[in-house]
């Protein structure tokens, strides 16, 4: 009985170790993940730049014009 349990335990440990090693060596999804992260980073940076440069225009010109508090030109 204990010999069977020992074999099952050792077999499970070997399968676990092989699974971890195969996962570490598998690089099939790494490039897709990196590309996705880079695209998200670029989108956030572009959004930040647009907001930095056009935020003043939106706040001072468009919003005040909509509210009717803009100074006439």
QUIGI-V530003 format. One record per pair of residues at least 24 apart in sequence whose ideal C-beta (glycine too) atoms are under 10 Angstrom apart, sorted by the first residue. I is the first residue (numbers start at 0). J is the second residue. If there is no record, write none. Layout:
i=I j=J
i=I j=J
//
This chain:
none
//
